[in-house]
Amino acid sequence: MIIGASPIENDLVFREYDPKEHFVICADAGYETALRYHITPDLIVGDFDSAGKKPQGNVKCVVLPVEKDVTDTMYAVQKGFSRGFRRFVLLGCLGGQRFDHSLANLEVLQYIQEHGGTAVLADEHTKVFLIRDGRLRITDSKGATVSVFPYNGRSCNVSYSGLEYPLQRDTLTCGGLVMGVSNSVVKDRAEIRVHTGTALVVVYQP
């Protein structure tokens, strides 16, 4: 579990993803979120430019230089890989005041995928996945809104089932007129299959 610096307004996401079942790495001001929700991180990394102060106590902390080529979140993921982890949940990595950091965290998703891992970016209402030549199964989410976008390429070929507007091997293109925005889950089990290319899938549950 990577906890980033974007605000987490309540503990709903921690009820779904229990920190006690994860190795927790806080990136920069993510450790302040951990303190707020009484989470004890296993590791803290960052240059602490967004944190009010550097961490105190006995938790292992890696202080990074401000001038570097990757974000604190990317470094946290690299530390996770170095410890043998391949499944990641990234919290506190969406929204906030820095839209550029949200975009950067999509690059983190791609890094995880390209290095043999799987990941989800999540907050209390939204989950973001990158799917390449594979499938995403969605369960127990009737009424959720699903949007699909081609990513890291001009197009992706997809099929949907269990959604209000199904597709069968249709192609979504960047800037195209078949846009995969605001579909809806209408069955107990839904599936998005990506036949070619990479798709960015956003699931929003009010």
Residue pairs with C-beta under 8 A, 6 or more apart in sequence:
1 17
1 19
1 22
1 23
1 24
1 25
1 88
1 89
1 90
1 91
2 25
2 26
2 27
2 30
2 73
2 76
2 77
2 80
2 88
2 89
2 90
2 91
2 93
3 24
3 25
3 26
3 27
3 30
3 31
3 33
3 34
3 39
3 41
3 91
3 92
4 27
4 28
4 29
4 30
4 72
4 73
4 90
4 91
4 92
4 93
4 101
4 105
5 27
5 28
5 29
5 30
5 33
5 50
5 51
5 72
5 92
5 96
5 101
6 92
6 93
6 94
6 95
6 96
6 98
6 101
6 102
6 123
7 33
7 92
7 95
7 96
8 14
8 33
8 37
8 91
8 92
8 123
8 124
9 124
10 124
11 37
12 124
13 91
13 122
13 123
13 124
14 37
14 39
14 91
16 122
17 89
17 91
17 122
19 34
19 39
22 89
23 42
23 43
23 80
23 83
23 85
24 34
24 39
24 40
24 41
24 42
24 43
25 41
25 42
25 43
25 44
25 45
25 76
25 79
25 80
26 33
26 34
26 41
26 43
26 44
26 45
26 46
26 76
27 45
27 46
27 71
27 72
27 73
27 75
27 76
28 45
28 46
28 47
28 48
28 49
28 50
28 51
28 72
29 46
29 48
29 50
29 51
29 52
30 44
30 46
30 92
31 41
31 44
31 46
31 51
31 55
31 59
32 51
32 52
33 39
33 92
34 40
34 41
40 59
41 59
42 59
42 60
43 59
43 60
43 61
43 62
43 76
43 79
44 55
44 59
44 60
44 61
44 62
45 61
45 62
45 64
45 72
45 75
45 76
45 79
46 62
46 63
46 64
46 72
46 75
47 63
47 64
47 65
47 66
47 68
47 72
48 54
48 63
49 66
54 61
54 63
55 61
62 75
62 79
64 72
64 75
68 75
70 78
71 101
71 104
71 105
71 108
73 90
73 93
73 101
73 104
73 105
73 108
74 104
74 107
74 108
74 111
77 88
77 90
77 108
77 111
77 112
80 88
81 115
81 117
85 117
86 116
86 117
86 118
87 117
87 118
87 119
88 112
88 117
88 118
88 119
88 120
89 119
89 120
89 122
90 105
90 108
90 109
90 119
90 120
90 121
90 122
91 122
91 123
92 123
93 101
93 102
93 105
93 108
93 121
94 102
94 105
94 121
94 122
94 123
94 126
94 128
95 102
95 123
96 102
105 121
106 121
106 128
106 130
106 151
106 200
108 119
109 119
109 121
109 128
109 129
109 130
110 130
110 151
110 152
110 198
112 118
112 119
113 119
113 130
113 132
113 198
119 129
119 130
120 127
120 128
120 129
121 127
121 128
121 129
122 128
125 204
125 205
125 206
126 202
126 203
126 204
126 205
127 202
127 203
127 205
128 200
128 201
128 202
128 203
129 136
129 200
129 201
129 203
130 151
130 198
130 199
130 200
130 201
131 192
131 194
131 198
131 199
131 201
132 194
132 197
132 198
132 199
133 194
133 195
133 196
133 197
134 193
134 194
135 191
135 192
135 193
135 194
136 191
136 192
136 201
137 189
137 190
137 191
138 144
138 146
138 162
138 185
138 189
138 190
138 191
138 192
138 203
139 188
139 189
139 190
140 188
141 185
141 190
141 203
141 205
142 185
142 186
142 187
142 188
143 184
143 185
143 205
143 206
144 184
144 185
144 203
144 204
144 205
145 182
145 183
145 184
145 185
145 203
145 204
145 205
146 163
146 183
146 184
146 185
146 190
146 192
146 201
146 202
146 203
146 204
147 180
147 181
147 182
147 183
147 201
147 202
147 204
148 156
148 158
148 160
148 172
148 180
148 183
148 192
148 199
148 200
148 201
148 202
149 172
149 180
149 181
149 199
149 200
149 202
150 156
150 172
150 173
150 174
150 197
150 198
150 199
150 200
151 198
151 199
151 200
152 198
153 174
153 197
153 198
154 173
154 174
155 171
155 172
155 173
155 174
155 176
155 197
156 171
156 172
156 194
156 196
156 197
156 198
156 199
157 169
157 170
157 171
157 172
157 194
157 195
157 196
157 197
158 167
158 169
158 170
158 171
158 172
158 180
158 192
158 193
158 194
158 195
158 199
159 166
159 167
159 168
159 169
159 170
159 191
159 192
159 193
159 195
160 166
160 167
160 183
160 190
160 191
160 192
160 193
161 187
161 190
161 191
162 185
162 186
162 187
162 188
162 189
162 190
162 191
163 183
163 184
163 185
163 186
163 190
163 192
164 183
164 184
164 185
164 186
165 183
165 184
169 195
170 178
171 178
172 178
172 179
172 180
172 199
180 199
192 199
192 201
